Amino acid sequence: MEIPETVLILINGKLSTRNDMQAIKPDNIKNVNVLKPDMAKAKYGEKGKHGAIIVTTKNQK
């Protein structure tokens, strides 16, 4: 999956990088939410102005 540099990435509620997201094993993913820019900006402010990817893992570490 191609992830733009400007997208806000949160893994288990923590600000994360593309590398952090790509390091997650697919079988450890519990949930993924993708927020469009308007919704992400409303929820996370300027950091979310390009959208957000929110990942919850099964072990939440």
C-alpha positions as CSV (number, residue, x, y, z in Angstrom):
1,M,0.0,0.0,0.0
2,E,1.4,3.4,-0.9
3,I,1.1,5.9,1.9
4,P,1.7,9.6,1.3
5,E,4.2,11.3,3.5
6,T,1.7,13.9,4.6
7,V,-0.9,11.5,6.0
8,L,-1.3,11.4,9.8
9,I,-0.6,7.8,11.0
10,L,-1.7,6.7,14.5
11,I,-1.0,3.1,15.7
12,N,-2.8,2.3,19.0
13,G,-3.3,6.0,19.6
14,K,0.4,7.0,19.2
15,L,1.8,9.1,16.4
16,S,3.7,6.8,14.1
17,T,5.6,6.7,10.8
18,R,5.1,4.9,7.5
19,N,7.8,2.5,8.5
20,D,6.1,1.7,11.8
21,M,2.9,0.9,9.9
22,Q,4.6,-1.3,7.3
23,A,6.3,-3.2,10.1
24,I,3.0,-4.5,11.5
25,K,2.3,-8.1,10.5
26,P,-1.1,-8.3,8.8
27,D,-2.4,-11.0,11.2
28,N,-1.8,-8.6,14.1
29,I,-4.1,-5.9,12.8
30,K,-7.4,-5.7,14.6
31,N,-8.8,-2.6,12.9
32,V,-7.9,0.1,10.4
33,N,-9.8,3.3,9.9
34,V,-9.1,5.8,7.2
35,L,-10.3,9.4,7.7
36,K,-10.7,11.8,4.8
37,P,-8.9,15.2,5.3
38,D,-12.0,17.1,6.5
39,M,-12.8,14.6,9.2
40,A,-9.2,14.1,10.2
41,K,-8.6,17.8,10.5
42,A,-11.7,18.2,12.6
43,K,-10.5,15.5,15.0
44,Y,-6.7,16.0,15.0
45,G,-6.3,19.6,13.9
46,E,-3.6,20.7,11.4
47,K,-1.8,17.4,11.7
48,G,-4.8,15.7,10.1
49,K,-5.3,18.1,7.3
50,H,-4.2,15.5,4.7
51,G,-6.2,12.7,6.2
52,A,-5.4,10.0,8.8
53,I,-4.8,6.3,9.0
54,I,-5.7,4.9,12.4
55,V,-4.5,1.3,13.1
56,T,-5.4,-0.8,16.2
57,T,-3.4,-3.9,16.7
58,K,-4.5,-7.1,18.5
59,N,-1.8,-6.8,21.2
60,Q,-2.0,-2.9,21.3
61,K,1.7,-2.5,22.1
